Amino acid sequence: MLGQHREEGLDGGLHVLAVARIEDLSELSFQCRVGRCHEAQSAGSARCSVVLWADAVDYILYSVSSNSQPPIQRGRPRSDSARRAVLDAAAELALEGTAGVGIDAIAARAGVSRTTIYKWWPSAPAVLLEGLLERTHESLETRASATTREALYDYLASLIALVRDTPAGPLLKGLVAASVTDADVARALIDDWVAPRRAAVVNLLFEGVRRGEVRKGLEYDVVADTLFAPIYYRLMFEHQPLTERLTRDIIDVCWPGIAA
């Protein structure tokens, strides 16, 4: 067993949910976030003591780390200058529309050897993904005093601006294409790009429930997917532009089904 998830029941007792696999972490965190813990459903729990995403993650990671050996580091530490040269070269090639950006092209543009790149990244798409995530770290923001509707609007507007006005859009498209034949890239995109943004929207919705602005009992993950879908659809197919009006249209269409 990797860890335990504890929650308070109606009887005042403490119910325990075992976490057997590290893969259970994201699911447990999501269930905590939306108030649908499996243990809460089966044990009649009044509320889960792990309400915030970070609390669930920190608790289980602590359980795991306190009972495991330190990870084995492979290879030499990366030179920051070489790393930057590789990431920049990969991004430049992708933005130039170079078909199937490969390790050879990245190495030549960065002025490093193929061996240097393979010491640190397993593939060219992995280089592109790291560059994308680095360039978009904490790039989506909302107003601190915003209502739930305003916060959702801000978040979607930030995402549209990000994929429309910065290299993130073309890089993301290239990575989605690579994910069709590269399972590692597909999983990394889900874990490192999709899941954090989905969780942020679920968090906004759950906070809206607490404020009385959002309906209880919604399938919050489906709501998040519905809000994001038009943006990614237009990004990938380019059949319509990614405009500021799109944000307003998404909220206008979806909010009546979300609002309390």
GIQUICOR-V72369 format. One record per backbone hydrogen bond with DSSP energy under -0.5 kcal/mol. NH is the residue of the N-H (numbers start at 0). CO is the residue of the C=O. If there is no record, write none. Layout:
BEGIN
nh=NH co=CO
nh=NH co=CO
END
This chain:
BEGIN
nh=1 co=18
nh=2 co=18
nh=4 co=16
nh=5 co=3
nh=6 co=14
nh=7 co=46
nh=8 co=12
nh=9 co=43
nh=11 co=8
nh=14 co=6
nh=14 co=12
nh=16 co=4
nh=17 co=15
nh=18 co=2
nh=19 co=17
nh=23 co=20
nh=24 co=21
nh=26 co=22
nh=27 co=23
nh=28 co=24
nh=29 co=25
nh=30 co=26
nh=31 co=27
nh=32 co=28
nh=33 co=29
nh=34 co=30
nh=34 co=31
nh=35 co=30
nh=40 co=36
nh=41 co=37
nh=42 co=38
nh=43 co=39
nh=44 co=39
nh=46 co=7
nh=50 co=48
nh=55 co=51
nh=56 co=52
nh=57 co=53
nh=58 co=54
nh=59 co=55
nh=60 co=56
nh=61 co=57
nh=62 co=58
nh=63 co=59
nh=64 co=60
nh=65 co=61
nh=66 co=63
nh=67 co=64
nh=72 co=70
nh=82 co=78
nh=83 co=79
nh=84 co=80
nh=85 co=81
nh=86 co=82
nh=87 co=83
nh=88 co=84
nh=89 co=85
nh=90 co=86
nh=91 co=87
nh=92 co=88
nh=93 co=89
nh=94 co=90
nh=95 co=91
nh=96 co=93
nh=97 co=92
nh=100 co=97
nh=105 co=101
nh=106 co=102
nh=107 co=103
nh=108 co=104
nh=109 co=105
nh=110 co=106
nh=111 co=106
nh=116 co=112
nh=117 co=113
nh=118 co=114
nh=119 co=115
nh=119 co=116
nh=120 co=116
nh=126 co=122
nh=127 co=123
nh=128 co=124
nh=129 co=125
nh=130 co=126
nh=131 co=127
nh=132 co=128
nh=133 co=129
nh=134 co=130
nh=135 co=131
nh=136 co=133
nh=138 co=135
nh=140 co=138
nh=145 co=142
nh=150 co=146
nh=151 co=147
nh=152 co=148
nh=153 co=149
nh=154 co=150
nh=155 co=151
nh=156 co=152
nh=157 co=153
nh=158 co=154
nh=159 co=155
nh=160 co=156
nh=161 co=157
nh=162 co=158
nh=163 co=159
nh=164 co=160
nh=165 co=161
nh=168 co=161
nh=168 co=165
nh=170 co=166
nh=171 co=167
nh=172 co=168
nh=173 co=169
nh=174 co=170
nh=175 co=171
nh=176 co=172
nh=177 co=173
nh=178 co=174
nh=179 co=175
nh=179 co=176
nh=180 co=177
nh=181 co=177
nh=182 co=180
nh=185 co=181
nh=186 co=182
nh=187 co=183
nh=188 co=184
nh=189 co=185
nh=190 co=186
nh=191 co=187
nh=192 co=188
nh=193 co=188
nh=194 co=189
nh=196 co=192
nh=197 co=193
nh=198 co=194
nh=199 co=195
nh=200 co=196
nh=201 co=197
nh=202 co=198
nh=203 co=199
nh=204 co=200
nh=205 co=201
nh=206 co=202
nh=207 co=203
nh=208 co=204
nh=209 co=205
nh=210 co=206
nh=211 co=207
nh=211 co=208
nh=212 co=207
nh=213 co=207
nh=214 co=257
nh=217 co=214
nh=219 co=217
nh=221 co=218
nh=222 co=218
nh=223 co=219
nh=224 co=220
nh=225 co=221
nh=226 co=222
nh=227 co=223
nh=228 co=224
nh=229 co=225
nh=230 co=227
nh=231 co=227
nh=232 co=228
nh=233 co=229
nh=234 co=230
nh=235 co=231
nh=236 co=232
nh=237 co=233
nh=242 co=240
nh=246 co=242
nh=246 co=243
nh=247 co=243
nh=248 co=244
nh=249 co=245
nh=250 co=246
nh=251 co=247
nh=252 co=248
nh=253 co=249
nh=254 co=250
nh=255 co=251
nh=256 co=253
nh=257 co=253
nh=257 co=254
nh=258 co=254
nh=259 co=212
END
